[in-house]
Amino acid sequence: MLPDTKAAPRYPLAIVGAGALGLNFAARLAAVGPVALIARSEARAAELRAGVQVGDAIFRPQAFGPDSLPAADWVIVLVKTYDTAAAAHTALALRPRGVVSLQNGLVDDVLRGVCGGLPVGQGITTEGAFRDGAGVKPAGAGETLLPPGFEAVAARLQEAGIAARVEPQIAAARLAKLLMNVVINPLGAIFRVPNGAVLELPQRPLFDALLAEAWPVLRAEGLALDEAAARERVIAVARATGANRASMLQDVLAGRRTEIDAITGSLLALAERQGTELPTHRAVFALVRVIEAAGRA
């Protein structure tokens, strides 16, 4: 049974996911118009409405829990990949015109499985943000690419000063983002360093090995970058978000479950389908799992 949304206002845009990146997006969007922020619980929504530090200012979002959902024209999903199905059900309850994900991994099929005939798609973002004891720290302006059909969302993001556009070749763009994630995220988590440091010793040899293994697999799936261009792109993102703590590092530091299954696991599944072995990625996958289990214990 869907929550009663009759008494709540209808928003032009809602964000499902009140983590560091969701709060960063919501704070910027709220400066130019109303945006609903959907938290994991009513208690968390109340905490957020009381105020949270985002960058240099206190942000008081129009936050809602799962039992008091408003309606929204468009929904952006920004949750951990393992929460995608639950987030998609929440998005559907907002009665939107369309739902777009800016998550890691490859979640398009999960969203479509829940949201039925709605316009649904997975875009990408290289915007950076992390949370510390003082609040949410924006860390590196990136680019946000949306699937065709989400021009209205791109326009709203542009109004907020976010570099966003619709990308006709969004499937290839998702593979480029996955390439960045399978290199930068695990190294940040294992060595506990920000993104820029993965280009330095002692991380750099592993950086090079992970990139060299992943590129041919993703190229075979439709990655539209030759090897030199792919290397330049990943290096550029690591530098542009140099101060950012990758989401996997944030999870390790907080003792949370990581997205290693959705990130490196997705790559390993593609490689297995192609009959290719990726020993460095498989070792990194196992190591992050051990670190994750120790932290959660």
C-alpha positions, 0 to 999 in steps of 0.5 A, a space after each residue: 500500500 502506498 503512503 498517503 501523499 494527498 496532503 503534501 505539496 507536489 515538488 518539481 524534483 525530489 532526491 531519494 537518498 540523504 547521504 553526502 552526495 544527496 545532501 550536496 545536490 539538494 543544498 545546491 538545488 534548494 538555492 534555486 527552487 523547491 526540492 524534496 529530500 527523502 531520508 531513510 526514516 522519519 527520525 532522520 528526516 526530522 534531524 535533517 530539517 533541524 539543520 545540517 552543515 553542507 559546505 560553509 552553510 547550514 542547510 535545512 532541507 525539506 526532508 521527508 521520511 518514508 511514511 510522509 512522502 510528498 509527490 514529485 515530478 522527477 526523482 533522482 535516486 542517490 542511494 547505495 547500490 544494494 538499496 536500489 530496489 527499495 529506493 525505486 519503490 520509494 521513488 514510485 510512491 512519489 508519483 513522478 513523471 520519471 526516475 533517474 539514478 546517479 548511482 555507482 555500478 549498473 542499476 538500470 535493470 533494477 530500476 526498470 523492474 520496479 518502476 514499470 512503464 515510467 521513463 527510467 534511466 541511469 545517468 552518471 555523476 563525477 561530483 564529489 562530496 564526503 561527510 566528516 564530523 563537521 558535516 558534508 564537504 563538497 570535494 570537486 566539481 564534476 560532470 553529471 550526464 543524464 539519459 535522453 528524456 530527462 532534459 527537464 532534470 538537466 535544466 534544473 541541475 544547470 540552474 543550480 550551477 551543476 554541470 549537467 547535460 543529456 548524453 545520447 550515448 549514456 550506455 557508453 558513458 556508464 561504462 566510462 564511469 564504471 572504469 573510474 570506479 573500479 580503479 579509484 574506489 577500491 584503492 581509496 578504501 584499501 589505502 585509506 587515501 583521497 582520490 588524488 593520492 591513488 596516482 602516487 606511490 605506493 598506490 600507482 602500480 596498482 592503479 596502472 594494473 587495474 586500469 590495464 585489466 579493466 579497459 579491454 573488458 569494458 571496451 568489448 562492452 561498448 566503452 567509447 574510449 581507446 586505451 590512451 583516452 581512457 587512461 587520461 579520463 581516469 587520471 583527470 577525474 582522480 585529479 579533479 576530485 583529488 580531495 574527495 574521499 571515494 564512497 568506498 573509503 567513506 563506507 570503510 571508515 564508517 564501518 558500513 557495507 561497501 559497494 564492492 559487489 556493484 562496482 568491482 563485482 560488475 566488472 568481474 561478471 562482465 569479464 567472466 562472461 567474456 572468458 577473461 580473467 582479471 587477477 588484480 581486480 579479483 585480489 582487490 575485490 577479496 581484500 576490500 571484502 576482508 576490510 569491510 568484514 573487519 570494520 563491520 565486526 
